[in-house]
Amino acid sequence: MYSKDGVDYFIVDAHVALWDARPENQRNVHGKQFIDCFYDYHRNLSPAGELWSYEEYLYQGGERLVKDLFEDGYVDHAIFQPARLGEFYHRGFGQTEEAWAVTQAHPGRLTYNHWFDPRDGERGLEQLERDAERFGLRGVKLYTADWHGDSRGWRLDDPWSYRYLERARALGITNIHVHKGPTIRPLDRDAFDVADVDHVATDFPDMNFVVEHCGLPRLEDFCWIATQEPNVYAGLAVAMPFIHTRPRYFAQIVGELLYWLDENRIFFSSDYALWTPKWLVEAFVDFQIPEDMSEYAPLTTDQKKKVLGLNAAALYDIPVPEHLQVANPPAAAEPQAVAVA
């Protein structure tokens, strides 16, 4: 919980990860290119006092994550959103076993989402069933620009993707988090295009599609989709640190999201360990849209409370103490009926 000026905020960090990019886990030069690009984002968008050394950045471990999120970072609940990147790292980038162990060690504080890749075919469908049972999955994180053999990306509206989404829905996995944001070397930018979100949101109205990084740099495309699809949500991972380096740009992002979507479909995310939540939470509570950007309404305290935690808590049925709620809390997502031909 974070408190400022007599106001208490329930914090859900909706996008965190434990990764291992140390040289011994890198399969090839692409593994180094990927983490170097991550570090460039961290170095260029962080306050001087929040910079990590490159060596720290390669691997954090669960103990540090717990300290950075829960002891220092005000976070009440966090959601793991791992990326496989098996072509770049021997054990993958997101560390499944360690993240799951930390989740089990801190019941009620962490939710573990896993991943799937439709290019794994029938074998992957069987693995999805095992993963759903083992982890009690409510959500998955999809990385459409991930490499897989000779393939350098896939689309949500591919036929095999539909088979996986159908299986996920049958298994009770209804929260689909999709990386649709800035590219990361050596991945291809166009493989993160948001257009396919429009297809699946329409065809799977009983599932929720959280577009991580809110489509940046395709914010306008994302907003035109999300305003028509009530089951599409915006994750602020990667957008958040612009509150420090480009506050007017951040004001534009938040202002556009509030205009096109609504205050109930926007999630705070630190994207740990790209950044730590402490300074981002503090900055967002203090942030206000500049007065001269008059096309956007001022941010209210209740809007900030929803973005910082109440919206994600509603989607994942995370209990929130009554005194941390708002007068008009976000409702838990109610699946829409599936049309029958």
PAKOL-196108 format. One record per residue (C-alpha): x, y, z. Coordinates in steps of 0.1 Angstrom, whole numbers, plus 5000, padded with zeros to 4 digits. Each point is the difference from the previous one (the first is absolute). Example, Ala and Ser with C-alpha at 12.3 -4.5 7.8 and 13.67 -1.06 7.14 Angstrom:
<rs>
512349555078 501450344993 
</rs>
This chain:
<rs>
500050005000 501150354993 498950305020 500350374990 498250315015 497749785020 498949794970 500849624999 500549824967 499749624994 502849914975 499949724975 503149984978 498449824970 503249924981 503149865017 502649744991 503049815013 502549954972 503549864995 502050164972 503549915014 502549894974 499849635010 496350014991 500450184967 499749764970 501450254975 500750364992 496350075000 499749935037 502650285007 498350234975 496749955017 501250085036 502150284987 497050164985 498149965033 502850165018 500050304976 496350055008 500849995037 503050234997 498350264978 496750025018 500949975037 500850275025 503750005009 499449875035 498149694986 502749874976 501349655004 503349874989 500149794969 501049705020 497050045024 497850034970 500949664985 498449815029 498250115032 498649695016 496949965021 501350145033 500850334984 496650014982 498249955033 502050295015 499650234971 496249944996 498649935034 502550155025 501150314982 497550044971 496650035017 498649704980 497149815015 499849744972 502149934968 499349804969 502849814982 499950044962 503049784987 501549994966 501549674987 502550124973 501349644997 501950084968 502250255020 500449845034 500749645010 497650005029 497850264985 499950375011 497249995026 500949765027 497049785005 501249785029 501450295021 497050224993 497649725010 501949935031 499950365011 496250014992 499549695023 502250165027 497850315001 496449894997 497650284993 502750244989 500949864966 498249854970 501949794975 499050034964 501749774975 500350014962 499149794969 501250014964 497649864973 503049904979 500549715025 497049834984 498349715016 502849955025 499650355012 496249955005 500849715023 502650205018 497550285005 497649765018 502849895023 501150355007 496450115007 499649735026 503450055016 499950385003 496350055003 500250244971 497650294997 502150174974 502849974974 502650234985 500449984963 503050124980 499050024964 503550114988 501849715017 502249794976 499349634995 502349824977 499850184966 496950195012 500550365012 496550065013 496349904999 496650165001 497249965025 497649944972 502049704985 497949684999 502349835025 499750305024 496349964999 500349635010 502250115030 497650285010 497149754999 501949755021 501050285025 496450115003 498949645007 502649985027 498850325017 502950224987 498150324990 502650275005 502250024969 502950255004 501750084967 503350194995 499150264975 502550275006 503550134991 502249764982 503149855017 503149914980 500149774981 496249944998 498050154972 497950305007 497249904976 499549675019 498650215029 497350174979 496750045018 497749934971 499549635009 498750105035 496950144982 499349664985 500249795031 498350255023 497049984977 500149624996 500649925037 497750255018 500149795031 503850045004 501950315011 502950134979 502550225019 502250174975 503350055018 501850334993 496650134986 501249944964 502850265001 501150134976 496649934985 498050175027 497450144976 499449664983 499649845034 497550265012 497849974969 499949635006 499550015038 497250264998 497949754979 501049695020 498950015036 502249695008 503250184991 502250155028 503150225000 503149915020 502350295008 503349805001 502750204981 497750304999 500450075037 503750125000 499250284975 498450165031 503650105008 501750064966 497150124979 497250115024 498050174973 500249694978 498849795030 497150255005 499149944964 500049625004 497950015031 497750274987 499349804968 499449685018 497550165024 498350174970 499749694978 499649725026 499050085036 501650025034 499249635007 502149854972 503450145007 502649815021 503150135018 503149794993 503750055009 501249744975 502449895027 502949964998 500150254971 499050255028 499149975036 496550105012 501050235029 500850314980 497449944974 497249975026 501250325017 500250194967 496649894988 498350105032 501650354997 499450034963 497550234984 499350084964 501350344992 497450275000 500950124964 499149644987 496450105004 498649744977 500549755028 498250015033 502050025033 500849665016 497949945031 501149815031 497549734993 501349954965 503549975013 498849745026 498449804972 503050004977 502549935028 498249685012 496249985001 499649924963 502449715000 498649885033 496549994985 501249804970 501849745021 497650005030 502750125023 498550105034 500250375008 499450135035 496850215001 501850315012 502250004968 497149994976 498450294982 496450114999 499449844965 502449714999 500849814968 497849704996 501449664995 500249914964 496849824989 500549784969 497850104971 497849734985 501449824970 497850024970 498749664988 499649974962 
</rs>
